[in-house]
């Protein structure tokens, strides 16, 4: 005998079944995270009448929850905002792996109200569903101020659960694709872009700068006397220094800048929309950061190192990708063959 769920008073209509099939096919047919989120957003508003909704994901390294997207929170940007995994409604759903319906948040101690204080938004009700993939909760989907939240049961609750399941699969696939793609463009030792991807970045950014009539400046740098370190302490020490140099380079990168390992102990910093004078200031900051850094602390060596820098600007100093790389490289070798620990500009 088949046992029926008392909540299932209304079976799914064929149109709802077709819609779920379309959603499932759409969500699992793309590896682009932005496209996945847009599909979720489109179908959230399609299925439920609500004021706001949020997608929170788990940071794989810290375990924290963060807002991947928050729709229409009074136009306040809370994307990226983080909090502890056990905190609030989302934290409860994450831990329990259960969908939670709160029709009145003022009567539920799990609701903290932190986001309302940041956004001046008034949360009245929340429906939160876990995103579970292979028995691991990867995030939480929150529907805020849904119309008649007490009626989200039976078929509607099934629809929400199905959408959350599809979303979990699609987000996991997209994150895995991003990870694999990142491996193909990233230098293993430094975490910077690799030389192959450097050329793609330069092609793209030079084309953009030409359209915008903006300069692009390249900083080429090479570690001074790395061979002496290798000879004295071994190649493992040399590899660790290259890794640490990558971390120092990241300290000067602005949101739209790029760092790359060109090969061996040579690095390139790409500065789109940046005139030469500004780039020289950035190079000086990087040179200072290198001087102040103690390398190989993990090996109890505490070495102080320097680097030689070359700076060249497109289109002032060169009119092509290969020419701008060569010009910055030539300037770096000019320093390398003279004083070292200095900057030369074309």
N, C-alpha and C positions, 0 to 999 in steps of 0.2 A: 504493500500500500504506500502510495506516495504522500508524504507529509507536505502540506502547503504552509507557506509563511503568511501569517495573518496580515502582514503589511502589504502583501502582493494582491491587493484588491483590484488593481487595474493592470492587466497584462500589457506588454509593449505593443503598440500599434506597428503595422508593417512599415510605416513611414519612419518611426523611431528606430526600428531595426536597420533600415536602409541608411539612416543618418549615422548610426553608430558604425556601420560597416564603412561608410565613406570617411568618417573621422579616423578610424583605425588604419585604413589604407593610407590616408594622407599623412598621419603622424609617423607612420613607420616607413615612409618612402623617401624621407629626407634625412641627411646627416648635418644639416645646417642648423645650429642652435637658435639663431634668430628666427628662422622659418618655423621651427618647432614651436617657439613661444608665440609667434603670431597665429599659428593654427590653434593653439590652446586658447588664446585670447578670443579669437573669432568664435570658437565653439562654446566657450564659457558664456559669452553674451547671447549666444544663440539659444542655449538651453535654459538659462536662468535669468530672471530679472533681478539685477543686483546693482549696487552703487559702485563697489570696488571689488577687486580681487587681487590676490598676491600669489606669487610663486616663490617659495623659499627652498633653497637647496642646501645640502650638507657639504661643508668644506672637507674634502677627503683627508687633508693633513691635520687641521686643528679640531675637526669634529664640530665646529660651530655651525649654526644656521645663519644664512645670509639671504637677503632679498635679491633674487635674480631679476625680478620684475615686480613692480607694484603699480597697478593701473588706477589712475585718477585719484590719488590721495591728495586732493586739493592742489594738484600740480606741484606738490612738494617732492623733491627728489630723495627718496629713501633707498633707491637701488644700491646694493652693496652694503647696506647697514647690517651689522653683525650682532648676534647675541648668543648666549650659552645654549647648548643643545637641550637643556632641561627647562629652559625658561618659557613661560607663557603657554598659550593655547597650542602653538605650533610645537613647542617642546614636549608637551603632553602627548600629542598625536604621534610625534616622532618616536617616543619611547614605547607607547602602548600599541602602535601600529593599528590604530582603530580610527574610523571616521567619528568626528565629534560634532554634534549640533548643539549650539548654545543660542537659544531664542532671546535671551536677555543677559547681556554680559555683566550687567551690574549685580546680578545674582549668582555669579560664578567666580570663585576665588582664583581660578586658573587664568583669568584675563587680567593682564597687568596694566594696560592702558598707556604703555610707554610710547607707542607709535602715535596715538591720539595726541599726546602732549607735544610731540615733534611736529605734527602736521596740522593741528587744530581741527582735526576731523573727529566726528562723533560716531563711534562704533556702537551699534545697537545689538547686532547679532552676528555670529560667525558660524560658518560651516567649514570644517577643516578635514581634508582627506589626505591620508598618507600616500606617497608615491613609492611603491614597493617593487623592486626589481630583484629577482632571484633571492627572495627572502631578506633583502637588505633595504631598509628605508632610506631613500636617497633625497627625499624632500617632502614638502607639505604644500598642498594646494588649499588656499583659503578664499572662501566666498564671503564677502562682507556686506551686511545689510541686504540680504536676499529678501525679496518680497515673499511674505508668508513662510518663514523658515520652518515653522512647525509642520508645514505640508510637504516638506522635502523628505519623503519616505516612499516605500514601495518602489514603483517604477522610476521615479525621479532619483531616488537614492541609488538604484541600480545603474542609472545613466551616469551619475557622478562617479561611482566606483569604476565603471568601465572606462570613462574618460581618464580618470587618474591612473588606471592600469596602462592604458595606451600611452599616456604622457610619460610614465616612468620608463617604459621601453624606449620611446623615442628619445628622451633626454639622455638615457644611458648610452644609446647608440651614438648620439651626437657627441657626447663627452669622450667616448672611446675613439671616435673618428678624429676629434680635435687632438687627442693625445698622440695617436699614431701619426697624424699629419705634422704635429710639432716635432716629433722625433726626426722626421725627414729634413727639417729646416734648421735644427738646433745643433750646435757644437756640443758634444758630450762633455767635454772637459770644463767649459766655462758657462754653459747655459745661454750664451749669446747666439746670434744667428751664425750659421756656417757660411763658408765662402760661396757655395752655390746659390744660397738664398740671398746673399749680399747683392749679387748681380741682378736678381729679380727685383729686389727693393729699389736699387738704383735706377733701373729702367722705368719703374713705376713712378718714383718720386721726381726724377728729372722730367718726365713727360708732364706731370702735374705742375711742377714749377714753371715749365715753359708756357703752359696754358694760363697760369696766374701771373706770369711775368715776375716771378720771385726767384731769389738766389737759392742755391743749395751748396752747403759747404761740407767738405770732407776733412776729417782729422785722421791722419795715418800715424800710428805709433808703434814703436818697437822696444822691447825690454832691453835695457843696457846690461851687457856682461852676463847674460844668462848662461853662456857656455862655462864661465868660471864657476857658477853655482853647480852646474851639472858635474863638472870635473871634481869639485870639492865634496859634494854631498850626494851625488847620484842622480839618475834621471827621474826617480820618483819625486825628489825634491823639486826638480825643474818642472815636472808636471803639476805639482801642487802650487807652485808660484804662478803658472799660467792660469790655473783655476782661480786663484785669489786675485789676479789682475782682472779677470772677468768681473768679479764682484765689485772691485773698485770702479771699473768703467761704468757699471750700472748706477753708481751714486750720482753721476752727472747727467744721466739721460732724462730728458723731459718727456712728457707723454707721447709726443710725436717723433721722437728721435729713435735711432736704431744703433745698436752696437753689434759688431761682428768680429769673429776671429778669422783673420784673412789666411793664416797658415803659420805653423811654427809658433814663434813668439811675436807675431805681427797682428795688430788689431786695427779696425776701422770704426770710426764713429761717423754716422750719417746725420747731418743736421738740416732737414728740409726748412725752407723759408727762413734761412739764417744767413745774414751778411757776414763777411769775413771778420770784422771787428768783434762782433758778438761771439763768433766761433773761437776766436783767439782767447777771449775771456774764459770760455768754457774749457779750452785746452789748458789754460793756466790753472784753473780750479782742479782739473784732473791731475795735472803735474804735481800740484800741492798735496792732493789727497794721496798720491803715490808716495811722495816723500815722507808723509806723516804715518804711513802704514808700516807696521812691523810684520814682515812676511815670515811664514813658517813657524808661527808660535806653536802650532800643534806638534812640531818636531823639536821644540825647545831651542830654536836657532835664532829667532828674532832678528831677521835680516832687514836691512834698509836698502831699497833699490830705487833706481831711476829709470826713466824712459826718454826716448828721442821722439820728437813730434814734427809732423809736416802738415801744413794746412793749405788747401786750395779750394777755390770757389767756382762753381758753375753759374753763369756762363762767362764770368770775368776772366778766368784763367785757362779755361778749356771748354770746348764746345761739344764734347761727347763723353759718354760713360768711361770708356777706356782711357781717354785723355785726362779726365779729372783724377782717376785712380793713379795714373802714372805721374801726374804733376804732384799730387800729395805725397806719393812714395818718394819721388825725387827730393822733395823738400825734407822729408824725414831722413834720408840718407845724407843730405847735406849736414844735418846736425850730427848724425851718427859718425861721420868722418871728421868731425871737428871737436866740439865741446861736450857732446851728449847732454842729457838732462836740460834740454832747451827746446824752443819752438821756432821753426822757420816757416814763413808763409810765402806763397807764390806772388 
